[in-house]
Amino acid sequence: MLMECEPVFRCYQDASKESKPYVIYVSPKGNVLDQKKVKELSKKDHVAILCGHYEGIDSRVLDEIVDEEISIGDYVLTGGEIAAVTIIDSVSRMIDGVLPNEDAYTNESHMNGTLEAPQFTKPRVWHGREVPEVLLNGNQAEIDEYNRTGSLIETMEKRPDMFDKLELSEEDWKKVLARKRQN
Ligand SMILES: C[S@@+](CC[C@H](N)C(=O)[O-])C[C@H]1O[C@@H](n2cnc3c(N)ncnc32)[C@H](O)[C@@H]1O
């Protein structure tokens, strides 16, 4: 069962009354969403997301109105709604004013091709596991450096495919290897 062209086209016309939206069709055939694409979409003024259901949508209306097909991963959902919500959530948090400040997202995983360093909060010791001392010493430069190395190690261990794309300086390598030796 396929969704027909005309009802989809009428929705598009309605959504285009004030300005033509950038139309995304969420589909398992699209390029897989990543943080770079999220950032790019956050700069667009008006985006409309078209969700398919059943077997999908008649290709003729897709050819006529869709600017880009985006997938949220190499698997098949029953409908596009969850993919649309994924795009809306990831894009809106990049828009000024949604989060309290830029720091709330700039140091996060995928923002610069790495994963975020392990995170800790209170209490200082939990089940015998301690928050690393350096994170408690109040020296922001040391904390930043500790987290930067932690981020590189996290990426190396959890996403070697991402790690392989990084161009590490000799200094970074030394820090990563030194920390690995300590652990
Ligand atoms: C059952 S799927 C249709 C699959 C389609 N017949 C195919 O084989 O490529 C129904 C709808 O769910 C949405 N959908 C399914 N998987 C998706 C994914 N990985 N990413 C984004 N949207 C997806 C699309 O909007 C699609 O039209």
Ligand as a Chemical Component Dictionary entry (heavy atoms), coordinates in Angstrom:
data_LIG
# 
_chem_comp.id                   LIG 
_chem_comp.type                 NON-POLYMER 
_chem_comp.pdbx_formal_charge   0 
_chem_comp.three_letter_code    LIG 
# 
loop_
_chem_comp_atom.comp_id 
_chem_comp_atom.atom_id 
_chem_comp_atom.alt_atom_id 
_chem_comp_atom.type_symbol 
_chem_comp_atom.charge 
_chem_comp_atom.model_Cartn_x 
_chem_comp_atom.model_Cartn_y 
_chem_comp_atom.model_Cartn_z 
_chem_comp_atom.pdbx_ordinal 
LIG C1  C1  C 0  7.872  0.738  6.040 1  
LIG S1  S1  S 1  8.715  2.220  5.581 2  
LIG C2  C2  C 0  8.838  2.044  3.817 3  
LIG C3  C3  C 0  10.099 1.366  3.370 4  
LIG C4  C4  C 0  10.247 1.359  1.872 5  
LIG N1  N1  N 0  9.249  0.561  1.242 6  
LIG C5  C5  C 0  11.625 0.830  1.506 7  
LIG O1  O1  O 0  11.808 -0.378 1.399 8  
LIG O2  O2  O -1 12.579 1.648  1.345 9  
LIG C6  C6  C 0  7.514  3.448  5.812 10 
LIG C7  C7  C 0  8.046  4.864  6.040 11 
LIG O3  O3  O 0  8.786  4.910  7.239 12 
LIG C8  C8  C 0  9.790  5.908  7.134 13 
LIG N2  N2  N 0  11.075 5.269  7.461 14 
LIG C9  C9  C 0  11.321 3.951  7.582 15 
LIG N3  N3  N 0  12.569 3.699  7.890 16 
LIG C10 C10 C 0  13.201 4.893  8.008 17 
LIG C11 C11 C 0  14.518 5.296  8.321 18 
LIG N4  N4  N 0  15.487 4.413  8.565 19 
LIG N5  N5  N 0  14.784 6.616  8.354 20 
LIG C12 C12 C 0  13.827 7.537  8.093 21 
LIG N6  N6  N 0  12.547 7.207  7.791 22 
LIG C13 C13 C 0  12.231 5.913  7.746 23 
LIG C14 C14 C 0  9.735  6.471  5.721 24 
LIG O4  O4  O 0  9.055  7.721  5.743 25 
LIG C15 C15 C 0  8.960  5.405  4.969 26 
LIG O5  O5  O 0  8.234  5.932  3.893 27 
# 
loop_
_chem_comp_bond.comp_id 
_chem_comp_bond.atom_id_1 
_chem_comp_bond.atom_id_2 
_chem_comp_bond.value_order 
_chem_comp_bond.pdbx_ordinal 
LIG C1  S1  SING 1  
LIG S1  C2  SING 2  
LIG S1  C6  SING 3  
LIG C2  C3  SING 4  
LIG C3  C4  SING 5  
LIG C4  N1  SING 6  
LIG C4  C5  SING 7  
LIG C5  O1  DOUB 8  
LIG C5  O2  SING 9  
LIG C6  C7  SING 10 
LIG C7  O3  SING 11 
LIG C7  C15 SING 12 
LIG O3  C8  SING 13 
LIG C8  N2  SING 14 
LIG C8  C14 SING 15 
LIG N2  C9  SING 16 
LIG N2  C13 SING 17 
LIG C9  N3  DOUB 18 
LIG N3  C10 SING 19 
LIG C10 C11 SING 20 
LIG C10 C13 DOUB 21 
LIG C11 N4  SING 22 
LIG C11 N5  DOUB 23 
LIG N5  C12 SING 24 
LIG C12 N6  DOUB 25 
LIG N6  C13 SING 26 
LIG C14 O4  SING 27 
LIG C14 C15 SING 28 
LIG C15 O5  SING 29 
# 
